[in-house]
Amino acid sequence: MHLRKHFNPVTIRPTSTTSAALALLLCLFSLPVGPSFAENATTSLREMVVSASRTPEIKRETTTNMQVIDEREIELSSADTLGELLAEKSIGHIHKYPGGQTTIGIRGFRGEAHGNDLKGRVLVLLNGRRAGTGNVAKMLTENVERIEIIRGPASVQYGSAAMGGLVNVITKQGQGDPSGFVKGGLGSFDKQTAGAGASGEIKGVDFSGSYSRSTRDDYTTADGEKYRNTGFDEKEHVSLNLGYTFLPENRIGFIYTGFNADEMGDPQRLSQNDLDDYSDKSNESVDFIYDGSAREMPLSWKARYFTGEDENTWYDPVASNPGGAMGGDDGTPSSREVDNEGAQAQVSYTPEQYRLTAGWDWINYEVNSGYSGEYEYDNPSYFLLGKAGFLEGSLNLSAGIRFDQYEVKDQEEDQDFDDHRTTPSLGISWLPIKGLKLRANYSEGFRMPPGNGVFGSEYHQANPDLEPEEMQTYEAGIDFARRSLETSLTYFHNNFQEMIVSEEIGSWTYQYKNIGEATTSGLEGSLSYDVSPLLDWRWSFIPYGNFVYLTKYEDEKTNEDLPYVSDLTASWGLRTRNPKGFSADLNFSYTGEQRITYPEDMQKGGFTLANLSLSQRIADAGKYGDFILRGEVRNLLDKQYSYVQGYPMPGRSFYLGLRYHY
């Protein structure tokens, strides 16, 4: 059987927005403009440099709603993994199971439940390239400098799957005098942790790395019930970032990131608690990077090659469910292995007046799954991004366009699938007075059909007529920053077409289909204010809050709310720090009600979770280092809660750790 969808590249479906993006890109370089972006100082918005949009830019000049979780927030949080951190920040829906499985949602769209990078609608990046997994429980917060979150489609920068948004994890790069740390701790449910790391720069060589290891037994829910088979034998994480600067602003780098988890309990629902199923999970990757610029010309460039592997293996040694509810099993493990490699190359021309970036991406995935089959996914792409400032830098225009070519091959049968997409974006920001920014943006996103949807698999019938999902997003927002106050408010509207779902067409037989359209719209807001300068305190005392409220999240075919989407998620709390080495973070996060479809169509209730972390420097030996004592209380109010119906999370737990830093 030979399936092929061919489209002539010259007949790409042009839209008015695509034409507008091209026209604006040309106009950006034909009009007189003002001073360079970096030199303009017409606003007091935080001068933070972000890079999730492919090129470094000052956050106050972005035209989209971008959230940054900086190193200080990461250190104060009680979260160990990226998934726990994003849940604390309430960026959207969290789909979290016991056993190291967590996916995230943004603006009503989320990653695939099992963390398959190709099937999700939210993209996770590691240092500006695809992480190879959507399971954010595999990504730890150790050795992380900051996390950048783009809300809304980012397909013009990164291609397929970046529909609801993307999360970009930036690891630390060594600088300054060499330093290091060792740490360890004990906690509830016999939790044990240990770790070490070092960073610094010596004669042009920079390094930053960490290693951590943890174990934990089964946990108890807030109802006092032991939830068996929820512990894990071992989790290990390694992060290493090395570089050498051989000319001013020319650096070659090497990054290694590895995660491995052995015998993660796979308990099933508490009502049918499985006693011995477990899984092994791993993710590792290697990057080779060259960043450079020309001394006498406004040119900079980046080249990268990366390769990695994401693997999950599930074991069911015996039929252990009470009463044999799940039936027997021959003990044969099931697995999914995804090998990925890719390359990126881009050049930026940045005179004082404007910025133009042209680039090429290539990614290749080889998927080997007992349930989904074996297929290869190949994607070369080309992009052009432009930005210019007018009126002495107070008015910024941006535009981008990207062309993606896709080929998916069935490795077991002689069949393949070809398609391509052109994605535009347009944006504007205006700074009318000091500290105030108004912005508006239009962007498009898409997701290619899954390989097992087109070709079929053990439980899915082939559907060669599947079309890619598409989305158009309109947003407008206002940001204000003055002295120690920062606040933001954004309205967005998404039109989602060609929605792909898996429908049951027979007994244990399914088929992926394009079933219609959906609409989501809503408001996003944030506020933080350091009251210390107002009260003339030496302490930093920062109340903060964030929320996402969906005014509409409706399937246009059924007129029902989209499942597994909360109308409201919010977080709020208080961060404090004093000059004597004390810091604390009290965080509350709320997940609202949502419609779920399994085990039955019903309304799942909302919940509020509270976490507290405290740290204090207890000894300062000057040049010989210092000791820091850290304490954490998770689920402070001992709430019974679950992100997925039937899978309750741990009750109140405690942790005490000691860190030596030199």
Secondary structure, 3 states (H helix, E strand, C coil): CCCCCCCCHHHCCCCHHHHHHHHHHHHCCCCCCCCCCCCCCCCCCCCCEECCCCCCEEHHHCCCCEEEECHHHHHHCCCCEHHHHHHHHCCCCEEEECCCEEEEEECCEECCCCCCCCCCCEEEEECCEECCCCCHHHCECCCEEEEEEEECCCHHHHCCCCCCEEEEEEECCCCCCCEEEEEEEEEHHHEEEEEEEEEEEECCEEEEEEEEEEEECCEECCCCCEECCCCEEEEEEEEEEEEEEEECCEEEEEEEEEEEEEEEECCCCHHHCCCCCEEEEEEEEEEEEEEEECCCCCEEEEEEEEEEEEEEEEECCCCCCHHHCCCCCCCCCEEEEEEEEEEEEEEEECCCCEEEEEEEEEEEEEEEECCCEEEEEEEEEEEEEEEEEECCCCEEEEEEEEEEEEEEEECCCCEEEEEEEEEEEEEEEECCCCCEEEEEEEEEEEECCCHHHHHCCCCEECCCCCCCEEEEEEEEEEEEEECCEEEEEEEEEEEEECCEEEEEEECCEEEEEECCCEEEEEEEEEEEECCHHHHCCCCEEEEEEEEEEEEEEEECCCCCECCCCECEEEEEEEEEECCCCEEEEEEEEEECCEEECCCCCEEECCEEEEEEEEEEEEEECHHHCEEEEEEEEECCCCCCCCCCCCCCCCCCEEEEEEEEEC
